[in-house]
């Protein structure tokens, strides 16, 4: 009887042409925990890199991203009522804050996608 062992489980040859596959009992739990940690890192990095790009008058729009996001959920949400209007229809403020303006997530993704992925890989 031949056995191949991996961190995910084992394959045991039970006959000449048949095998039995057994999963390690904690494999699913460990993988789920790992993906959860990585998702939390991605969510945090997205908020961090978006922060200097979000339109800023009172700071509520930027803070609503932190308040509206459950880090680790995979969904970053800006929850003030005017967030959608600001995201799609705000021109960049060229005088006071040239980087702040509409479509901050898309612009962040273009500039920092590799950084976010590296952070997730390290975590």
N, C-alpha and C positions, 0 to 999 in steps of 0.2 A: 504494500500500500504506500503510495507516494503522497506527500503533503507539501503544498506550497503555501507559505505564510506571508502575509503582508500586514501593514498596519490596519487595513480595512477589514481583513478577514482571512479565511483560509479556503483553499481548494484541496479536497481530499479525493484521490482516485480510489473509488470503491470497487471497481471491477476493471476488466480489460477495456471497456468502452463507456464507462459511466463515472461521473464525478459528482461530488457533493460540495456545494458552495455554502459556507457559513460566514455570516458577518460578525465582526466583533460587536458585542452588545453595547458598547459605549461610542461606537463610531458616529452614529447619527447625532448624538448629544454633543460630542466634541466638535463636529463640523458645524452644527448649528451655532454653537458658541463662537467659533472662529469667524463665521460669516457675520454674526451680530456685532462682534468687535470691529471688524473691517467696515461694516456699514455705518457704525457710529463715527468712525474716523472720517469717512467720506462726508457724512452730513456735517460734521464739525468744520471740516476744511472748506466745504462749500460756503457755509455761513461766514467763515473767516475771510475767504478771498472775495466774497460778494460785498462785504461790509463797506470797503472804500468806494464801491461803485454805485451803491444805492442812493437815489436822490435824498438830500438831507436839508430839511428846513428846521424841524423841531427835534428830529431824531426818532420819532415814533415809528416811522416806516421801517427803519433799520432794526429797532428794538422788537417790532412785531415779528420779524423773522426768527428771533431767538424765542419769543413767547409762543409762536405758532408752530414751532418745529419740535417734534419728539425725536431727539437725536437717537439714531439707530433704526428709525422707521423707514428710511429711504425716501422720505418726502419732506422737502424744505418748503415751508409755507409762510408767506407774509400775510398777516391776517387783518390789517387795518382795512376799512371799507374802500379806501382809494388806492390800494396796492395795484390792482389790475390797470387802472387808468395810468398810474405812474409807470408801470412796467412797459406798457405798449405805446404811450403817447407823450411822454415827457422828453423834451429836448435836453441835451447835455448843457449844463451851465458852464459856459466857456470862461467866464470871468472868475468866479469864486471857486469852483470845483470842476475842473475840466474833465475829470474821469467819471463823475456822477451823472446818471441819466438812465434812459430807457434800456430795457433788455439787459439788465445787469448780469443775469445768470448766463446768457449766451456769450456776453463779452468776457465774463470770468472764465467760462469753459474754454474759449479760444485761447486765452492767455495762460491758464493754469491747469488745464486738464492733466498734463503729465505730472505736475506737482501733487495733485490730489491722488492720482493713481500710485505714485511712489510712496506717499504717506500711508496709503492703505496697505501696500505691499510690506512696508516696514512693520506695521502694526499687526 
